[in-house]
Amino acid sequence: MVIAAFYVMGSDVRAETVDEPIAEMEEQTSAIEHLDRRLTISNEGATSPCVMVCDDLTHLFWVDGAVGDDKLAWKCSNDSLSTFTADQILTTSFYSITNIDAVKCSSFPLAVVFQGQTTSSSEPTIYFLFMNDDEDWSSCYPLSNGNNPSATTDGEAVFLLMNTVVDDVESASIASIGSIDGNINATFIAALPTAFIKGDITFNAGSLDVALIEKESRSVYYLQLGLDGALETNPTILSNGCDGDRLESVTLNGNRCVFFIDDNSIKMARCLGDPSSWVCHTVHTIDEGSMTSASIAISGPELRIAYVVLNEGELSVWALDCDPQGNADANIRLSTPGLDARSPVIFSTCPGSFSCVYVEEHHDSQELFLRFDIDFSIVDVTRMPEFIDSLEGWMFSNGNGSRSALKGRMNAILSHRGNSNEALAIENATALAEDLRTYFVSTPYDDLEKVDDAANIIEDNLVSVIDPGTISIMSLPDPLQPPGGTIIYEDVFLFNVFEPINSTAFNVVWCYQLGGRAPTHIVGDHGYLMWGTTESTMTNRVNGTLVDPHVHLTIGYGYEANITGLSSNVTYYLQGYVVDGSTVYTSPVRSFSPYPGSMTIGSISVSTTSGSATISWSTNVKSDSKVEYGTTSSYGSVRYSDEPVYGHSLTLYNLGSSTVYHYRITSVLSSSSYSLSASTTDLTFTSTSVSITVSGVTCTLSDLNVATITWTTNIEGTTKVVYGTTTSYGHTVTGSSGTSHSIILTGLLPGTTYHFKAISVATISSAISDDSGDRTFTTICYDADLGYDAGDDMGSASSLNPGSYLGYLDSSLDTNDYYSIPLLTGEMIRISLDVPSNYDYNLYLYNPSGNQKAASTNGVGMDESISFTIDSNGVWKFRAAHQSDTGQSLYGLNIELLGTWEIFSLDVGSSGDNNILLHTPGMAIIDGTGWYSISSGKRETSVNGSFYLNVYDDTYQANTHYEVSMTYTSSADVGVSVLIGGDWIKVATLPGRTTAWTYAFILKIDTFSDSSASLPASNLRLRFDHQVIIDHISAIPVAYASNFFEGPQNCPGIALENNWQIGNAVVNGSAQATFIVSLPRTDITYYLEFVTTSPASGTGVQQWDGSVYDSIGTLESWGTSSVIQLDPSSYYDTSASNPGTNLRLRLTSSLINLTRIVLWTSQSTTDVGVTGDSDVNSHTPGISILANGEWSSCTTYDSRTVRTTIVGKSPNFLPEWCAERYRLCDDHDL
């Protein structure tokens, strides 16, 4: 079977006026590289994700919008999260939306609850909405004033736990929500005599399990209710004094478990069978920062926890691998370093595989990101390079060298598969599978289980290449054997608190921990400490007091004691004991000291540099740092650091030159039980001598007589330039302070000498200054309507558009005028130079490489002209050169552009995609409209991100209808508008696609409007109305319209010849009236559309064949248009001097009230088997062969050039009018 892929052009053209100002031109926003795949491309940010996996669908809810303008959004995926439906907004705007939860039951195919506030002052309210059987979303129903909703289902109804507020009293309530005869029925079934900080409700074995953190006591409670709200199990305290506000309950291997955050730890309470019997232990503790939230997911025997850490001002998301007993194994960071991330939701879409959605900072807002299949459990060989990068370096036999080699061989396999060379991919995969273990370490490394696991993952993926279909998901480990092996804890004596209280007392908390699969703290009969002034004289005994585990939950039971009667500045020694029957557990000997009796400051030093000084000192105890300083002993300025250290250092800035400064040092130790401080007397130092020097003064003149004056100074100083036409100056311009200075002077007169002086005053003292002395520059005369003199050399050539101009040459001051014009291959340029009498001016044409391609040197008093067909894309230059005669004289210059077939293509995300000159004609993005910098070969833009379509006015390009194609990614529909005058007119809507997609629409000349008079050519400005990622934009011509009333006639297009009368708005042609139709290509069939204000039926059209006129049809009106098809077999070129094929057509009778003739592309033909049948560019629009090894080479069959398909392969065609993708099937070879 032959499978051929092709594209069908689609367009969505609508018009609406948008009253928004044009964005100011600013610098583009820097791109941000994220580690994970982005799920939302929102205008103002996405937060608070909620994920619900339902059969083969994964539903994603989140809050979309800016602060004070929240909306609930939704989309779903049915293909393992590779693609999602377009974003859908489910609610109107709320002031805030939080606490989203979703369930599925027989009453509601999908139900959602959330907490919302309509205004900043309104009470929080619980809202409910649902999807019906037709997959339409309901309105949003308010249920009750309240907060913190959590939902579950028994399969039929929705059960909702929430705090409700009645008569200003807040209490926990449970409601049941169902659907009866299409009506929503919500009933409160239970109320609890308390409120909660965070709660969770789950359905388990016919009962409702409720876990919550009680608001007043902050105790974690569990209770069990029937479906009617009746209490089945009394509330049980799982933990006291919980300081976190995150809680989640799950069922793990049939056991009820409650996870919560407390004391910077994730803790797990596990039911021991009886709902009133629980055990609680710590799963994971962080050493630095604070833990702010967590999310739990279960898949078979596997448990994963995602959590957030706030450390040194940065929020990060982590994932923890645990066994069913809550023993933590691997801990990996998911979020991008350097970017704030929060609100993780971890979930499973297939057995053994976990994914995580989280919120991460993206420029000035936040977006949702996805880490898919965190553990690489799903076989997908395309992810293996990423997996290899994630492994630790010690695992490879030769470190990163082995990593790079292995990754290179894996990339080679992927390359073969991408080129549809399955045989070579299988061969390479087989060879790598045999060699794989040589890339990894072997004995004597300890953690070889981890290495084996990694190698097994790669082997399973290689097998999927060698024998496709054998593996879909990696085998799950035994429930008692978590990945990487069981964690074994060591036997160890623990000192959980070991710190001084004051100068005479020291506090110790200790216990003994037995190791094994889970740590066990020995309670014992009693505990005590032995201490003394030497290791051999520890004869003093202090008995310990048993610690309540709810006070020190991280250690379970332990002992605490205070050692008193100590002397400061003395070192003591102690040993801890735990006695359990006849067994005595003893700690190693440890030294300790109380706080000193006083603080001392020493080792003071001052280091000075120009404008600054660093003061350093030391203290005998950790303390903060403060320096007061000033030019008198009253000081007036201060530098401070609250970090407790022994060695202190603070730097003072912006100091004067050779100035005596007074300073005083203070350090303070302050704790809840003790404090010390010390200060120095008044001290002094002298700052370094400072002077400022102005150097490197330059003055650069731009084309518009704008002068830029720059200079540098050795220290920070102010920026000022005085200037004028005399040494009295008269004008002043200032800039920002610094060491690099720049001032721009505008409004300068042409051909004028100006005086100027650059001045800088030191920032640290107004008494320190320097200047450049008097300097001059002279502005330039104007040329060719540019407002300045044309360039004097190739590098400064002045940009011109096609048209007519005047310019000046001078025999002594200005002997060359260089001009530039961007051109495309196949265009023909005609340049004419009208030379004044008695002067000899020559004309030269240069290609983008600077090589001369044509010249006209006719002699004194003779005009010059060049006609040349462009043979390379780029900026071409031409030169008007003075040869003889003296003085200045005026010349005339005319530039005409004629064309053949051309395609405008912009690879967005490539270098230079914002270079407007480089892409004239063509397209370029507009900096300062919302574009981010390049990322992975693409660019993202915010709302109003814009780009130019640049065409030359007064040429055929300005009268061409273009099909614009865009390759993009957006999670929502994106409107495309064009700027016409001051209005934005929508011309297309790109459908939301979460994977790369291509869409095309027609942009007609009626929408063409020059949006920037300062740029070359005519610049059509288009913009996007939603955040979007753009990969590629292209434009191909689909029609050429006539231009009867202004400017030159068009080539390609239509040009009138004989027997026409041109009025102000219409054209009338008599019988025998002729016109030229210039075709850019002969492999395309065209038709002509005659647009008239009155019917044109009955007029015959004839075509010249080189000897006679042949009839090609008769016009028949359809509305205001009449059309006639052109036949490629009868094309006859009547003008060899013009590019393309130029047909001469004639009317058989009069045609009146004609406003326009449009040459439309109709269909294209590809002769398969002819050289070039796989050339995409030459067959755009059209169809080209995809040379992927599945077609034979060109051959001859039955006297025809053909290709044949290779047996067992599926050849593909590449059509070039791409918008929506379809597939054709044929049972015959081609």
Steps between C-alpha positions, in 0.01 A plus 500: 500500500628844412437767762531859384489795737385835372380834632181689425509878512267654754415859582292685753464862398296731719520871568454693820624834628728485801561828677848439638812711457804372315762364738811707548816357348704361787759229545379140473450308822769246583400141443478264797616143461283265705590142584153362431224520243272800520126427517351850493575800284290753686469873467528587869611184676380157611492374861336248738493186283267208570535169313245220477580177314181335379533182295702600193441873549712736709314817598694810596342794681676820600452868578565724200545877516657782695461582869141614556386351166501122554314259273472123525646330190495139378636271232560128468728245337420152372844399371736466796531878540670555162219730380215687668181660382501879470465700821139559602390765750222361719404798717465874495759712676551459876715708731658173612463126438675237718466141626379331179392134522334270246324160500303275263182311586180375342318822586765717334744385230733760648440722803714785629496694827708803590524790743435842345464866587315730259657816648783578740250569780255215438490186714667187359236271348502135387398460133397195300484430125489187289530356151187336360470192279537719190836620634366852551580688820229629731471839657682563826281434809575656844447243777586678827721762653811311600849389414741209451276260302601137443292257291462123462240263358350160567440463127150649511506830693759765583595539866648833599702591812529874565507771760163676494426837654158552651427808715875576506570154649736279304470122527584190298207357302437212262252526215363253245441619142305298244286536191131411510305528173756742369482724808791548741422390856748615770441393863709555813533161673739577787662784694801490731538727805827645371666661198807376318807646331521225241278196454459204265207264447524161327260212438628167633316167543155655527601779739618859481849549645565855622846628593560858603729742682282653768526880500516577871730225629675427169461130576464252213174305536345200325136394519264277302144579390229304329357616168208645698737706715474281811820474704649149468842555665573761765761765415854377555800732546778400263740781598498801729617854427539466123662818367428428129188563297517213246325166544396218266355153564541193277452124513828311462496120470157500663616715795373848574785753505507872577794713387561847641775761537630573847831628634649533148427134439258281309337269751293190444230369732403140419192320625580167668169341397278636775394855391583621852853355496769689313879532489679812383857546371709743298540421128733780401657806663676787328816646651487846343206730438137429575250257347182675383280244318483138387301270269466120525435237229459122512542251216482136603772449763674823403480828690628837381494835680556840339577787735612864502802644682557869572873559544687831479200669338455238225211252474581164341304180426642157590383141456555226759494126430364295791415139574156405640634530856597862437876440477643769272743409221585726204439873534523708181440862413234555233488876461751722321779637722479876537123514435229499768275193480205387713165315516611153380235238419645151458285231333514174307351433156618138470634240746843578639532837325473836678476848350488840667335829403631806680503879477827670402603861459494612136610861451262723697236231552468124554416205276427130545773249417500121474769251595370193319586150625746615767669160534510422124275199568322524164698363208575790265839480334485868396542594869813294554749787437317693772512194728874454442556867589308451826732224627777573749854521363644229728274242334697513171819300451688801365297783652355756262703356212297178518181703545570701180589188300186315611282802431659538155415141404145545627459820295623311191222243548242779532638667187459179298142464622430864416621434145271193480804272476369230733752236389797716598327603824449133596860415410635784715264422790601133498870589507449750782300248706797261480749771603281682751649367826851614397388861542417448870710426807519155653649373828635619744235777499246464781175626348499272194123442529454860389729442201315181408166682515627770263646248255177298507297808408725566199490132399119494508491804275750347257283187483208722394709593194632150431162329548224764503193424707670274752493745792252771586577561868795389707444226758404617844727412794382273777293695757767435761790591275488868396716611204867504593459248784376524857625784720686364806542739791810480723511460879603842628505714816331831416550845659206695361570813705854591608531874576583750776224672695711778656848543652436236772259245345482261202196315352510143359224282343604140416370156412617170352375386160490136393539457122336267252229561240358775722674692780388407855570730794580315822287630787683296765463531874692823543774721350778708652817698422846476656717812469817663624792729413704218337412177321643301789314691775137490379368428849204742508164342420181666372185293455289555194129573482294300251388723211140492374516381137240760403748768604797341323322296234813468282675276758208318660574439869828641637659662803579863584731650764655836587858504630538797739768655716744533213770764457535706187809453282547144630479186284307205647437140389190279519373153414133402455331181622167326430423206731259234373483216750841340509610674183679835525545706185795742523589796278847609390662770719417853386648834610288807579521850644243753625485847356797721602448753775585791273551576133829629361570675169844461345708480179355826366622599153401755233563452126434802275449531126378788286165605648463210745646339814462148648510468880572154645513365860451184703302407814531211746136401448273495197324834477362756255697784334446877508718797401395859564703753300518862385732800471446582871466293816122550470522256205163520315535191278487132588569157339351187660484120454288275723691180412667357815870445423840495669676688219329826401537722192295798374573727202426874501426662163496847338778639716656838430854565380780504764241546775536408869210276606397414857354154566388275784453120496222321692421126517207346689408142594134468592300184579184433698705421812824695467654807341847651458627809320819696445591831337823674417592855581494762223751402230612674181639429152581716197341419164701470180563808283242521216505690167283466190632493143298539180650292215414320177269774373333410168228662289305283253254640247209280392313531172235734636754752632482364851831537685595247770776616733663239724783498754623313803614599850721314743241526780125552512397848393217702353434527125457840330567652156479868413482582127412767244617664177754713692729452800229666709306175453151583628352149518541239776411130507549274805494123546533237770809470720757226459844436354380459139324809373284562194299801387287521184451839332196535274337780300831593334508699177651339187840620379573687828810509726429457871724556807460275807659416836456175704491558879498253794484575875600225746204340674680495835579873499373794294841661542662237277439547124657487153402588141609425142574855392339654192441262208308522170306292250323587170164359393427356154310640198179333382465255206215317325221625729674321786560798722875431495787443261506157337775264610853569377609136490358149478475458877292815545266458203162667553186290476254588221168357385396478135392844377633830359748726685739794470856507632823704501861426415790738560832482317704556819284425806257229390616295199302181576145429612442138604148360535371161614186300438418149632411267211406138441626257238301524176393863539603740225623846595514792258697805607511821295731798569404836344838674460522884473653659190882532491537248782617142482337280763525120493274231645614169663315203653647271773378173647476435878863382502615833359584366152415721204228334287410774250611848392389784272774747387365687198703823521451874549138623500357154434249327726588164655282189551533143628258205469601190693334178621595440862688174558537495880293608799624791708568871507623620159685831458525745212719806460462832323860610438638842393745467211557851362413873519523715811261618770171355623217390276161334521423153360175307456469140617224248414480147646254247359443147633357215294461147628444131443392248763620570855437361847543697821618273781588599856662241727390651830761421760792516259767766520388822331127428504453855633721657230246695297744602227617141457137393455392769255317384304379234738409477867669596826389503863470838670710547811331660799154359427519204736743260335733306726851418390578181307434169677547156338480647151168675567367814663214559736302822502252649741175668401553755218822337378535631145684438176538681168421378152728729297416559134613770261239763424448601136587142396313177434562397865265766631224352277550132586264292713712278725427172673660536845591174677605481864654213694421559867407358839229648718277353766216734395361646177709793373360784294714665232427863415646749252544871569309721255539866583427509872279189510587135553300275265485128577589290196537150646473283811765237566335202675649409838750215472732372774740348246655669198234577240483683167207717393457719192277790398470744209618858550346717228634834381191672642666458840838643393600816685847640566539518877849657514611786279851484648573147377585391147218367278136477605475331838178309569476447873326191638461399863376217722226545761621217726824361634645267235825322402593556135740279304452609140306751288483489121310682229447382143316689227157366406381789280631815326264795472516784249584858593340718236485833678832566671861392460641277228327199348583165656734220400397237597137602469307700244606802293264679260613565141281646222140630474438574867357810666610539863269707723513585868343177624430278200663396173315458170636284219373505141492206261853387416635639830815309598675432829805307617469221758842425655521147645776424752487123435381277219437181704199667665156544349354849549164665457416868453236674709353816343342720769242746363226719637258380228447157337769396250340189347553432132841662455737262325867467591773402255868407546789570262687183398779666302312531173125540571259558786326184625176507696541375859144563619217742571446691823196406707415721797461362850407792717760768436758251370558315175767236461683323223749212523843514335640188332868421573531314169438822309730735694701718260757755625462832315779689683845356551616816678263454794533213748257211502263410218310797356170417332324753275120483526236690305130577551256422217254766615493795736535453876392793719517590869798275565660564840753218526633186333640234730727215389426203730698178536263211430683167499850363467648189339800290602651273236614207716822348371644825369811642663392745769172326588620492865599870509263650754577863413432459127168325576359753743207514464460146377611146577852367530640154561637436850843347437502270803632182338149365432491609134712358220725729300363663185447247222307449174191285463296473179684806363413705808723628778382343828598388846384176664432443869717249684319185611396508864559873531261794531616787278387848580421813309576843644229745397577863560165669573502388858238558763316185611655154446316213332606170341421335167526128428563342162561141405711573193864587448582838350 
